[in-house]
Amino acid sequence: MVPEHRLLEGNLAPATRVRVLSRTPFLQLRSDLGRIVRKDQWADYYIVRLDEPATYCESGRPIEELAEIRLDVSDLEVIS
């Protein structure tokens, strides 16, 4: 449950501290903590700026460092 004071017009407010709950085989998190940057164009998705960049490595492609990732609200836990 998202605390009411962290909602902005029914959405997570920018700068809300969150924990990333989901994991994918291609994305390695150095830290599972970050802050909401903004709501994404897709329903229920948010852009999250991670405390430390994650690495993304899909088979046969170069490794990328990602400072921000897009996640569904169900993959986030509000921590403050």
Beta strands, then each sheet from edge to edge (+ up, - down):
strand 1: 7-8
strand 2: 11-12
strand 3: 17-20
strand 4: 27-28
strand 5: 33-39
strand 6: 45-56
strand 7: 64-72
strand 8: 76-78
sheet 1: 1+ 2-
sheet 2: 4+ 6- 5+ 3- 8+
sheet 3: 4+ 6- 7+
end
